[in-house]
Amino acid sequence: MRTISALTPLACTLLVITLPGTAAASEDGLIFDGINRSSSFKNWNLRVGGWVDTGVTYNANDPEDKSNGPTSYADRDSELQMNQLYLFAEKAVDRKKHAWDFGGRVDFMFGTDAYKTQAYNHWDSRLIDSENERFYDIAFPQAYAEILAPIGNGLSIKAGHFYTIVGKEGVMAPSNFFYSRNYSFTWAGPFTHSGVLLNYPINQNFSIDSGAVMGWDNITRDSGAWNYLGGVSWKNDLSTTSSSLHIVTGPYDDSKSSNRTRYTFLFNHDFAPFLHYTFQQDYAFQDNMAQLGGGTADWYGVNNYLLFDIDDKLAAGLRAEWFRDADGVRVTQNTRGGPLNGASSYYALTGGVNWKPMQWVNVRPEVRYDWADGARAFDSGNQGDQFTFSADVILHF
C-alpha cells in the first residue's frame, strides 16, 4: 500500500512559519492588505504579497520512480509537494497617468516548481544542494525595472529578467485554472527572458509588444544570442472577445549557427458572462539540430479551454490538448531530463474545479488522462498512457 511522502524539512519549516500568518487573514482581505492599503504604499503604487501552493497527485500506474512522466508541476506520484512558496514586491507604473512614471518588480520562489523556471547558468541554481533537498530549489524568475513614457497613449519599457509573453499558461500558480500544466507550456518553451520589452496601446482595442531578449531562459549564457520578442493583441469594445499573436525568434546560442522560433496564437471568447472559451495554437522549430545531423526540428500543438463560473466561489473547467514532438527532441521522461524513444504526439484531457471558500484560499482538484501515440512516456517508460487525480491548495498572504 502506498503512502504519501513528507515534505523536506526545510519545506515543512517554511509551511509552519507561513500558515499561521495566513490563517489570520480575514475572509475579505489578506494579511498584507494593511501594508498595501497604507497611505505610503498607495501614494507610491507599491504592493507586496505572495502565496503558498501545496498539492498531491495520485497516479493509477503506481510508477516505481514516483514520476508522473512528462506532465509537470504535479509531477510526483503520492508525494505531498510544496510547489511554490512565492514572494513578490512591485511598484507598478500608473498607465492612467500622462506623465513619466517608474516602477519594477522582484519575485522569489522556493519549492518543487523552482527548478523548472531557473535560467541557464543563473546563480540561483547553485543555492541549494539538490541531492540533499531532493526536488526543492530556489529561483528568482523576475527582476526588472519599468518605465512609463508619456509618448502618445503611453509607452511602457521593461528591462531586466521577466516572464515570457508567449502562451496562455504561466509559472505563477494563481494565474492558472488547473494545478497541472499543459504540454505546450512545459515543452514548447520558453519560461523567462532577459532583455528589454516595449508595450504600446494603439487604442482601446489594439496593443503591440516589441523587444530584444537574450534567447530562452537565459541571463548570463550566450549573451550574444539576441532574439526578437513581440506581437499584437486585440480585444473588442466589451472585452468579451480577444486574440493575440506573439513570437520569439533568433539564434539559439552565441555561435548563431542555429535559429529557433516559436509563435503562439490565442483566441478568447465569452459565450456568456459565466462561460469562457480559449483556443491556443503553437508552432516552433529549430534548424541545424545536432541530434538530427543538422536537420530542422518541429514541435507544435493545440489547446482548448472551457471554463464555467458556477457562482462567485466555484468554477468548473475542461482542457483538451494535443502536442506533437515531431522529431523527438523536446519531450523527456520528466522535467529533470531523461530521453524518450523518438517522435510522438501527446494528448491529455483534464477536468477540474476551482473552489474559493475565502478570498485568500483556492482549492483546485482535477482529474487527468494522458496518452501518447509514439512513445511509452509513462510509468518509467512502461506505459503509453496514465490516469492521475490531483489536488492543491493555494493560500494567499
C-alpha positions in Angstrom: 0.0 0.0 0.0 1.4 3.4 -1.0 1.9 6.2 1.4 2.3 9.9 0.8 5.8 11.1 1.5 6.5 14.0 3.8 7.8 17.4 2.7 11.5 18.1 3.1 12.5 19.5 6.5 13.1 23.0 5.0 9.7 22.9 3.3 7.9 21.9 6.5 9.6 24.7 8.4 8.5 27.3 5.8 5.0 26.0 5.9 4.9 26.1 9.7 6.1 29.7 9.6 3.7 30.7 6.8 0.4 29.0 7.6 -0.3 30.6 11.0 0.1 34.1 9.5 -2.0 33.2 6.5 -4.8 31.7 8.7 -5.0 35.1 10.5 -6.3 36.7 7.3 -10.0 37.8 7.3 -12.4 36.4 4.7 -12.4 39.7 2.9 -8.7 40.6 3.0 -5.1 39.3 3.0 -2.6 39.7 5.7 -0.6 42.2 3.6 -3.6 44.3 3.0 -2.8 46.6 5.9 0.6 47.4 4.3 -0.7 47.6 0.8 -3.5 49.9 1.8 -1.3 52.2 3.8 -1.0 55.8 2.5 2.7 55.5 1.7 2.2 52.3 -0.3 -0.8 53.8 -2.1 0.9 57.0 -2.9 3.9 55.2 -4.4 1.8 52.5 -6.0 3.7 49.8 -4.1 2.5 46.2 -3.4 3.9 43.2 -1.7 2.4 39.7 -1.5 2.7 36.0 -2.2 1.3 32.6 -1.7 2.0 29.0 -0.7 0.9 26.3 -3.2 0.8 22.8 -1.9 -0.6 19.7 -3.7 -0.5 16.0 -4.2 -1.2 13.6 -7.1 -2.3 10.0 -7.3 -1.1 8.1 -10.3 -3.0 4.9 -11.2 0.1 3.4 -12.8 1.9 3.4 -9.4 5.2 4.3 -11.1 8.2 2.8 -9.3 10.2 6.0 -9.6 7.3 8.2 -8.4 7.5 10.3 -11.6 4.4 11.3 -13.4 6.3 11.3 -16.7 6.4 14.3 -19.0 3.5 16.0 -17.2 4.7 18.8 -15.0 4.1 20.9 -11.9 2.1 18.0 -10.5 5.0 15.7 -11.4 5.4 13.4 -8.3 3.1 10.4 -7.5 1.7 10.2 -4.0 4.2 12.7 -2.6 3.0 15.9 -0.9 4.7 18.8 -2.8 5.1 22.4 -1.8 5.2 23.6 -5.3 5.6 27.2 -4.6 6.4 29.5 -1.7 6.2 32.7 -3.7 7.0 36.2 -2.7 7.0 39.4 -4.7 7.4 43.1 -4.3 6.5 45.5 -7.1 5.9 49.2 -7.9 3.5 49.2 -10.9 3.6 52.0 -13.3 0.3 54.0 -13.5 -0.9 53.7 -17.0 -3.6 56.3 -16.3 -1.0 59.0 -15.9 0.1 61.1 -18.8 3.5 61.6 -17.3 6.7 59.8 -16.6 6.5 57.0 -14.1 9.0 54.5 -12.8 8.4 51.0 -11.4 9.7 47.4 -11.2 9.2 44.0 -9.7 11.2 41.3 -7.9 10.0 37.7 -7.5 11.3 34.9 -5.3 10.2 31.2 -5.4 11.1 28.2 -3.3 9.6 24.8 -3.9 9.4 21.9 -6.4 8.5 24.3 -9.2 11.6 26.4 -8.9 13.9 24.1 -10.8 11.8 24.4 -13.9 12.0 28.2 -14.0 15.7 28.7 -13.3 17.7 30.5 -16.1 20.7 28.7 -17.5 23.9 29.5 -15.6 21.9 31.6 -13.2 23.3 31.8 -9.7 20.0 30.6 -8.1 20.6 27.1 -9.5 23.5 26.7 -7.1 22.0 27.9 -3.9 20.6 24.6 -2.8 22.2 21.2 -3.0 19.5 19.3 -4.8 20.9 15.9 -3.6 20.1 17.0 0.0 16.8 18.8 -0.7 15.6 16.3 -3.3 13.3 18.3 -5.7 13.2 21.6 -3.8 15.1 24.6 -5.1 15.2 28.4 -5.3 14.5 30.7 -8.3 14.4 34.4 -8.9 12.1 34.3 -12.0 11.6 38.0 -12.3 13.7 41.1 -11.5 13.1 44.1 -13.8 12.6 47.8 -13.9 9.8 49.5 -15.8 9.4 53.0 -17.2 6.2 54.6 -18.5 7.0 57.3 -21.1 4.3 59.9 -21.9 4.5 59.2 -25.6 1.2 59.0 -27.4 -1.1 56.7 -25.4 1.8 55.8 -23.0 4.8 53.6 -23.9 5.9 51.0 -21.3 9.6 50.0 -21.3 10.5 46.9 -19.3 14.2 46.0 -18.8 15.6 43.0 -16.8 14.5 39.4 -16.3 10.8 38.7 -16.8 8.3 36.0 -17.7 7.6 35.3 -21.4 4.5 36.8 -23.0 4.2 33.8 -25.4 1.5 31.4 -24.3 -1.6 31.2 -22.1 -0.5 29.3 -19.0 2.2 30.7 -16.7 4.6 29.9 -13.9 2.7 31.6 -11.1 0.2 29.2 -9.6 -2.7 31.6 -9.2 -2.6 32.6 -12.9 -3.7 29.2 -14.0 -7.1 27.4 -13.6 -5.6 23.9 -13.4 -2.9 22.6 -11.0 -1.1 20.7 -13.7 0.2 22.5 -16.8 -0.3 21.7 -20.5 2.4 20.2 -22.7 2.9 23.3 -24.7 3.7 25.3 -21.6 6.2 22.7 -20.4 7.9 21.6 -23.6 7.4 24.3 -26.3 9.3 26.9 -24.2 10.4 29.4 -23.0 9.6 30.4 -19.4 11.6 33.6 -19.0 13.6 36.2 -20.9 16.3 38.7 -20.1 16.3 41.9 -22.1 14.1 44.8 -23.0 10.4 44.7 -23.9 8.2 47.6 -25.0 4.4 47.7 -24.9 2.2 50.4 -26.6 -1.6 50.6 -26.6 -2.5 51.8 -30.1 -6.1 52.4 -28.9 -8.7 50.7 -26.7 -8.7 47.7 -28.9 -5.1 47.1 -30.1 -1.8 47.0 -28.4 1.7 45.9 -29.6 4.7 44.4 -27.9 8.2 44.5 -29.2 11.6 43.9 -27.7 15.0 42.2 -27.8 15.9 39.4 -25.4 18.8 37.0 -24.9 17.2 33.9 -26.1 15.2 31.5 -23.9 15.6 31.2 -20.1 18.9 32.9 -20.1 20.7 35.5 -18.0 24.5 35.1 -18.4 24.9 32.3 -21.0 25.0 33.1 -24.8 24.9 36.9 -24.2 25.2 37.4 -28.0 22.2 35.3 -28.9 19.7 38.2 -29.2 16.2 37.3 -30.2 13.2 39.3 -31.2 10.2 39.1 -28.9 6.9 40.7 -29.9 3.4 40.5 -31.0 0.0 42.2 -31.3 -3.1 41.9 -29.1 -6.8 42.8 -29.8 -10.0 42.9 -27.8 -13.5 44.1 -28.7 -15.1 47.1 -27.1 -16.8 45.0 -24.4 -13.7 42.8 -23.8 -15.8 39.7 -24.4 -13.6 38.6 -27.3 -9.9 38.9 -27.7 -7.0 37.4 -29.6 -3.2 37.7 -29.8 -0.2 36.6 -31.8 3.2 36.6 -30.2 6.6 35.3 -31.5 10.1 34.8 -30.2 12.8 34.2 -32.8 16.5 34.4 -33.1 19.8 32.5 -32.8 19.9 29.5 -30.3 23.4 30.4 -29.0 26.4 32.6 -29.5 27.6 30.6 -32.5 24.5 32.0 -34.3 24.5 28.8 -36.5 21.0 27.8 -35.5 17.8 29.7 -35.4 14.9 28.9 -33.1 11.4 30.3 -33.4 8.1 29.9 -31.6 4.8 31.6 -32.2 1.5 31.3 -30.2 -1.9 32.4 -31.4 -4.6 32.8 -28.7 -8.3 33.4 -29.1 -10.7 34.1 -26.2 -14.4 34.4 -26.2 -17.1 34.7 -23.6 -20.2 32.9 -24.8 -21.9 34.3 -21.7 -20.8 36.2 -18.6 -20.3 32.8 -16.9 -18.9 30.8 -19.9 -15.4 31.4 -21.2 -13.6 29.7 -24.1 -9.9 29.8 -25.1 -8.1 28.4 -28.1 -4.3 28.2 -28.3 -2.2 27.1 -31.2 1.6 26.9 -31.1 4.3 26.2 -33.6 8.1 26.1 -33.1 11.1 25.0 -35.0 14.9 24.9 -34.6 17.2 24.4 -37.6 20.7 22.9 -37.7 19.9 20.5 -34.9 22.9 18.3 -33.9 20.6 15.5 -32.8 19.2 15.4 -36.4 22.5 15.7 -38.2 22.0 19.3 -39.0 18.3 19.0 -39.9 15.3 21.1 -38.7 13.2 20.0 -35.7 9.5 21.0 -35.4 7.1 20.9 -32.4 3.6 22.3 -32.3 0.2 21.8 -30.6 -3.3 22.9 -29.9 -5.1 23.6 -26.6 -8.8 24.2 -25.8 -10.2 25.5 -22.6 -13.9 25.8 -21.5 -14.5 27.4 -18.1 -17.9 27.7 -16.4 -18.4 30.1 -13.4 -21.0 28.4 -11.2 -21.0 31.2 -8.6 -18.6 33.7 -7.2 -16.8 30.9 -5.2 -17.0 27.9 -7.5 -15.9 27.3 -11.2 -15.5 24.2 -13.3 -13.2 23.8 -16.3 -12.2 21.4 -19.1 -8.9 21.4 -21.0 -8.2 19.3 -24.1 -4.7 19.3 -25.6 -2.5 17.8 -28.3 1.2 18.4 -28.5 3.4 17.0 -31.3 7.1 16.5 -30.8 7.7 15.7 -34.4 11.4 14.8 -34.2 11.6 13.6 -30.6 13.9 16.5 -29.4 11.7 18.3 -26.9 9.8 16.0 -24.5 11.7 14.0 -21.9 10.7 11.5 -19.3 10.4 14.3 -16.7 11.4 17.9 -16.3 14.8 16.9 -15.0 15.8 15.1 -18.2 15.9 11.5 -19.5 15.3 10.7 -23.2 12.0 9.3 -24.6 12.0 6.9 -27.5 11.5 9.2 -30.5 8.8 11.3 -32.1 5.4 11.2 -30.7 2.1 13.1 -30.2 0.9 13.7 -26.6 -2.7 14.0 -25.7 -4.4 15.0 -22.4 -7.9 15.6 -21.2 -8.2 17.5 -17.9 -11.3 18.3 -15.8 -11.3 20.3 -12.6 -12.9 22.8 -10.3 -11.7 25.9 -8.5 -13.3 26.4 -5.1 -12.6 29.7 -3.2 -14.3 29.4 0.2 -12.5 32.6 1.2 -10.8 35.3 -0.8 -7.3 34.1 0.1 -7.9 30.3 -0.4 -8.2 28.4 -3.7 -8.7 24.6 -3.8 -8.1 23.0 -7.2 -8.9 19.3 -7.6 -8.6 17.8 -11.1 -8.7 14.5 -12.9 -6.4 14.0 -16.0 -5.9 11.3 -18.6 -2.7 11.4 -20.7 -1.7 9.2 -23.6 1.0 9.1 -26.3 0.9 7.5 -29.8 4.6 7.0 -30.4 6.4 6.9 -27.1 6.0 4.9 -23.9 6.2 8.1 -21.9 4.7 7.0 -18.6 5.4 4.7 -15.7 9.2 4.8 -16.2 8.8 4.0 -19.9 6.5 1.0 -19.4 3.1 2.5 -20.4 1.7 4.6 -23.2 -1.0 6.3 -21.0 -1.8 7.3 -17.4 -4.6 8.4 -15.2 -4.0 10.9 -12.4 -6.0 12.6 -9.8 -4.5 15.8 -8.3 -5.5 18.5 -5.8 -3.7 21.5 -4.5 -4.4 24.5 -2.2 -3.2 28.0 -2.8 -3.1 30.2 0.3 -2.5 33.9 -0.5 -0.9 36.2 2.1 
